[in-house]
Amino acid sequence: MSLGEAAANVQALFAIPHCLALGEDEGFWTEYLRVAQGLAMRGNLAPAAHLAAVLRQNGAVKLSMHDKDFRKFDFLQVIDPMR
C-alpha cells in the first residue's frame, strides 16, 4: 500500500465520529511506570507497556489484540480477534 493509500485509510477512520486518536497526556511517565511495575521490561514488552499506559490514561478497558503481552496488564480485557 502506498503512503497516499494508507493516509486515505487513516483519514477515513478519523471521519467516523467515535474514532479517536489517543496520545500521551500529562502524567504519562508516572502512568507508564505504574503499568510497567513488576514486569521484566525487555523486548516487545516495553512498547506494549507504552501503549497500555496510553490506553489506561484514556480510560480504555478492552483491547482487541492478538499479542499475548497485553494480557500482562491486569486493567485490560484483551480480546484475541484471531480466535
Residue frames relative to the residue before (quaternion, step in Angstrom):
aa qw qx qy qz dx dy dz
M 1.0000 0.0000 0.0000 0.0000 0.00 0.00 0.00
S 0.4261 -0.7043 0.5067 0.2560 3.55 -0.91 0.87
L 0.6625 -0.4870 0.3786 0.4250 3.55 -1.28 0.27
G 0.6444 0.5336 -0.3166 0.4470 3.58 0.98 -0.83
E 0.6591 0.4983 -0.2994 0.4771 3.59 1.00 -0.86
A 0.6508 0.5070 -0.3125 0.4709 3.58 0.97 -0.87
A 0.6531 0.5110 -0.3133 0.4627 3.58 0.94 -0.88
A 0.6377 0.5213 -0.3232 0.4660 3.60 1.01 -0.78
N 0.6350 0.5212 -0.3280 0.4664 3.61 1.02 -0.76
V 0.6640 0.4878 -0.3031 0.4788 3.58 0.91 -0.88
Q 0.6350 0.5291 -0.3260 0.4588 3.58 0.97 -0.84
A 0.6384 0.5191 -0.3241 0.4668 3.59 1.01 -0.79
L 0.6310 0.5205 -0.3357 0.4672 3.60 1.02 -0.73
F 0.6916 0.4809 -0.2835 0.4583 3.59 0.89 -0.90
A 0.5856 0.5663 -0.3746 0.4427 3.60 1.22 -0.27
I 0.5690 0.5635 -0.3811 0.4620 3.60 1.26 -0.30
P 0.5172 -0.7032 0.3849 0.2996 3.61 -0.60 1.10
H 0.7568 0.3815 -0.2216 0.4822 3.62 0.93 -0.77
C 0.5453 0.5862 -0.4088 0.4382 3.59 1.25 0.24
L 0.0243 -0.8199 0.5701 -0.0466 3.56 -0.60 1.18
A 0.3552 -0.6746 0.5960 0.2520 3.53 -1.23 0.54
L 0.2047 -0.7883 0.5713 0.1019 3.57 -0.67 1.09
G 0.0003 0.7973 -0.6035 0.0095 3.54 -1.15 0.61
E 0.6738 -0.4665 0.3754 0.4329 3.52 -1.32 0.03
D 0.1910 -0.7654 0.6070 0.0959 3.54 -1.00 0.92
E 0.7224 -0.3717 0.3343 0.4777 3.55 -1.34 0.00
G 0.7940 0.2748 -0.2211 0.4951 3.59 -0.91 0.90
F 0.3123 0.7863 -0.4895 0.2112 3.58 1.27 0.20
W 0.6615 0.5288 -0.3311 0.4161 3.60 0.79 -0.95
T 0.6376 0.5153 -0.3225 0.4733 3.59 0.98 -0.80
E 0.6598 0.4996 -0.3012 0.4736 3.58 0.97 -0.85
Y 0.6248 0.5344 -0.3361 0.4595 3.59 1.01 -0.80
L 0.6655 0.4973 -0.3069 0.4644 3.59 0.89 -0.89
R 0.6320 0.5301 -0.3240 0.4633 3.58 1.05 -0.76
V 0.6762 0.4934 -0.2804 0.4698 3.58 0.93 -0.95
A 0.7274 0.4485 -0.2356 0.4629 3.59 0.97 -0.88
Q 0.4723 0.7057 -0.4343 0.3003 3.60 1.20 -0.38
G 0.8314 0.2139 -0.1863 0.4778 3.53 -0.94 0.98
L 0.6374 0.5039 -0.3366 0.4758 3.59 1.25 -0.02
A 0.4526 -0.6452 0.5368 0.3014 3.56 -1.15 0.61
M 0.1647 -0.8409 0.5120 0.0597 3.56 0.00 1.32
R 0.3878 0.6723 -0.5516 0.3056 3.55 -0.23 1.31
G 0.8008 0.2754 -0.2162 0.4860 3.52 -1.24 0.44
N 0.8354 -0.2025 0.1664 0.4831 3.54 -1.05 -0.84
L 0.5202 0.6475 -0.4246 0.3604 3.60 1.20 -0.22
A 0.5986 0.5786 -0.3676 0.4144 3.63 1.06 -0.62
P 0.7151 0.3929 -0.2895 0.5004 3.67 0.74 -0.80
A 0.5790 0.5568 -0.3836 0.4557 3.61 1.13 -0.49
A 0.6448 0.5073 -0.3139 0.4779 3.59 1.01 -0.80
H 0.5965 0.5550 -0.3556 0.4580 3.58 1.08 -0.69
L 0.6881 0.4607 -0.2780 0.4868 3.59 0.82 -0.99
A 0.6352 0.5318 -0.3319 0.4512 3.59 0.96 -0.80
A 0.6504 0.5089 -0.3175 0.4660 3.59 0.99 -0.79
V 0.6323 0.5094 -0.3288 0.4822 3.60 1.01 -0.78
L 0.6480 0.5161 -0.3185 0.4607 3.59 0.95 -0.85
R 0.6658 0.5028 -0.3029 0.4606 3.57 0.91 -0.92
Q 0.6357 0.5334 -0.3253 0.4534 3.59 0.97 -0.82
N 0.7418 0.3980 -0.2077 0.4983 3.55 1.09 -0.72
G 0.5853 -0.6497 0.3406 0.3454 3.58 1.26 0.32
A 0.4038 0.7113 -0.4849 0.3096 3.60 1.21 0.31
V 0.1038 -0.8035 0.5845 0.0430 3.56 -0.99 0.85
K 0.7319 0.3058 -0.2062 0.5729 3.60 1.28 -0.22
L 0.0245 -0.7890 0.6136 -0.0192 3.53 -1.08 0.82
S 0.2420 -0.7338 0.6184 0.1435 3.54 -0.94 0.94
M 0.2677 0.7630 -0.5203 0.2746 3.56 -0.25 1.31
H 0.3764 -0.7229 0.5384 0.2142 3.57 -1.01 0.84
D 0.5672 0.6205 -0.3661 0.3990 3.59 1.21 -0.52
K 0.3791 -0.7697 0.4755 0.1941 3.59 -0.56 1.18
D 0.5021 0.6586 -0.4301 0.3594 3.62 1.17 -0.35
F 0.6461 0.5556 -0.3297 0.4064 3.59 1.01 -0.73
R 0.5512 0.5958 -0.3977 0.4278 3.60 1.23 -0.24
K 0.5774 0.6017 -0.3649 0.4140 3.60 1.23 -0.29
F 0.6548 0.4728 -0.3070 0.5034 3.59 1.25 -0.26
D 0.3391 -0.8207 0.4279 0.1682 3.53 -0.12 1.36
F 0.6305 0.5402 -0.3499 0.4338 3.63 1.13 -0.33
L 0.6703 0.4851 -0.2884 0.4818 3.60 1.28 -0.26
Q 0.2361 -0.6972 0.6556 0.1686 3.53 -1.11 0.79
V 0.1498 -0.8204 0.5500 0.0448 3.57 -0.36 1.27
I 0.1250 -0.7739 0.6200 0.0322 3.53 -0.83 1.09
D 0.2756 -0.7756 0.5492 0.1447 3.58 -0.62 1.15
P 0.3115 -0.7842 0.5042 0.1838 3.63 -0.41 1.15
M 0.6193 0.5605 -0.3440 0.4289 3.60 1.22 -0.29
R 0.6047 0.5608 -0.3573 0.4384 3.59 1.25 -0.17
